[in-house]
């Protein structure tokens, strides 16, 4: 049984700060199919369309019939632990710093045998377990074997915690607490065990709806933050930047209409100021110090969460300029992910469908409740995934976009 994670001790300024290191991350192009599935929290393996064989590791051709007609298909990960070993000395610096490290050989029910990182609660072989496809600190897919049934404090396993961004005992900044979504995320993070939650709000002289309720949460400290003001962002980063383990950017400016229905550029400029340039300002001020803390003890800087929109994938004309600002933020978030990667900081992007708020009143249900979106944020951090599409609309939109982006564009133009 894993022990509960202790609250982090105050850092001794005399001791050295461990510099971020990454596990081996070289992958072939075909192996990145496994990484793409891990980014969504799924275990997918190659299946041959000719002979039906399931294979691992990924290859260009089938290991049975040499066919190149291979497809990626979801697997449930059930299997049996055949043998195990513990690595005490490694040639890789990442594992050398974290030894001892437990590994196991697992025979999957679907056929292949795999080497997996072994959870501390897994019994000695032979035993039944489940294999997960997770992203490691280098952002690449690795297989992790966990017990078949849930165990107490399962998420606190030392090795598993290296693969996740669990908010428990973390110090978290939520950039905007005025909205229903921001407040729901704060409440869910507090319930998940966050140690400190700094909640930004742009107009300190106003008491927004929900202000008193947010203040009663023990972990919450309200902080003035206006993402459209570079000085405001810089001042907050100077005050708490070195303490932030997880940053959740909920700041958003959302208005309806496209191009012809609104004169002038004021609204579109405001959307870009918050949704795109706001993210850029946060990244410039908080990004460097979070990168420096990528290996700073058990509760190091670990994740950056962006609240984007499914409208970022294909423009939704009734919300045209908002869609464009989110598309710009989507592109910037990809740049941020690349720059955070060498320090092992995971950038998590959420692409929800329409949220049940005042700016989506004219969109018919189903719409995503703020509490459901907040739950998706916490689950993404606990699972250590990169991309999340919460809600039925987002899932349907994603499927149509992957199938035929041009067809989706035409469908949206007719909506």
WOVENFEN-V513202 format. One line per field, one symbol per residue. ss: DSSP state (H for helix, E for strand, C for the rest). A space follows every 50 residues. Layout:
ss: ???
//
This chain:
ss: CCCCCCCCCCCCCCCCCCCCCCCCCCCCCCCHHHHHHHHCCCCEEEEECC CCCEECCCCCCCCCCCCCCEEEEECCCEEEEEEEEEECCCCCHHHHHHCC EEEEEEEECCCCEEEEEECCCCCCCCEEEEEEEEECCCCCEEEEEEECCC CCCHHHCHHHHCCCCCCCCCEEEECCCCCHHHHHHHHHHHHCCCCEEEEE ECCCCCCCCCHHHHHCCCCEEEEECCCCCHHHHHHHHHHHHHHCCEEEEC CCCCCCCCCCCCCCCHHHHHHHHHHHHHHHHHHHHHHHHHHHCCCCCCCC CCEEEEECCHHHCCCCHHHHHHHHHHHHHHHHHHHHHHHHHCCCCEEEEE CCCCECCHHHCCCCCCCECHHHHHHHHHHHHHHCCCEECCCHHHHHHHHH HHHCHHHHHHHHHCC
//
